Amino acid sequence: MRTLQRIALVLVIIGALNWGLIGLFQWDLVASLFGGQDAFLSRVVYTLVGLSGLACLSLLFDPVDEDVRNPNSSAQSRNVSYGTEFSEEADINPLGESNQDNMGQNRRHPSKENK
């Protein structure tokens, strides 16, 4: 079904570009390529573009987020931190001191105090 939706989307894009050309330049590309608006092939293309527009209506109601469509994606393996800067938890910095020790105080590193 995914392939059919992509084909329909391509045909809708072709139709939108054709309408853009009609609106900007009063030039119908499909009619020019296939022998006028009344030609059989032009009518087939117009019909396929119209049916593709109906088929693309289902894309309007598809979930946008990749994780919703594919629950087995790599989103489960991501390490997400829900903490905020206002958290009560003590974070450890590279020197081994907690951020709560460093807040509002100018503490020296223990190795520097011995010197």
N, C-alpha and C positions, 0 to 999 in steps of 0.2 A: 504494500500500500504506500510505503514511503516513496518509491520510485514514481508511482502515478501522481502523487502530490507534487513532486519536483517537476515533472513534465507539465502539469497543469500550471504551476507557478511560472515556468518559462513562457508558456503561451500567454498567460496574463500579462507578463512583462512586455512581450511583443505587442500585445494589444494596447497597452498603456503607451508604449513608445509611438505606435501608429497614431493614437489619438493626440499625443503631444505634437507630432508632425502636422496633423490636420489643424490643430488649434493655432500653432505658431506660423505655419507656412502655407496652409490650405493645400497640403499635398498628402495624398493617401498612398502610402508606400505599398500596402497590400494590393490595392487596385492597380498600381503601376507595375508591380511584379507579375501579376496574374491576369492582366488583360481587362481591367475595369471592374467596377463594383458589381456589375451584373454577371460577370464570368463565373462559371461553375467553381473553379478553384478558389476564387476570392470568397465566394459564399461558403465554401468548406472551411477556409481559414477563419472567417468571421464566426461561423458556428462553433468551431473548436475553441476559439478564444472565449466565446460566451459560456460554453459548457465548462471550460477551465475556471472561469470566474466562479461558477457555482461550486465546483469541486474545491476551490480554495477557501470557501466559507468555513470548511472544517478546520483550516489552519487558524482561523480567528479564535476558536475555542480550545486550541491546544495549549497546555501549560508552557509558559515561557522559560522557566527555570530548568536547566539541564538535569539538576538533581531530582526534580519531580518526575521527569520522564524516565530516567535511568537510575533507579535506587541503588544499583550495584556499582555506581561510578566511584571514582577515586575520592569523592567527598568524604567518605567514611574514614579514609586513612589520613585526612588532614588533622593537624593538631591545632585546634581552635581554642583561643584563650578568651573567655568571657569576662575576665577581670577588667576593672576600670582603674583610672588613676586615683580614685577615691577608695580603693579597696583597703580592707583592714589587714590583709595578709602582708607579711614581711617578705620582700623580694631580696634575693641574695645577689650582691654585685660581685664583680670579678675579684675584689680584694678579700672576699669572705665576710664582709660586714653586712648587716642588714640595713635596708634603707631607713628603717625606723630609727636606728642608731644615728644615722647621718642627718636626720631632719632637725634643723634648728641648732645643731651642735657642730663644732669643729673638732671632731675626734681624729687623732692620729692613728695611723696603722700601727698595730702592736710591735712590729719589727722596728719601726722608727723610734718608738718610745724607749727602747733599750739602749739606744746609741747616745 
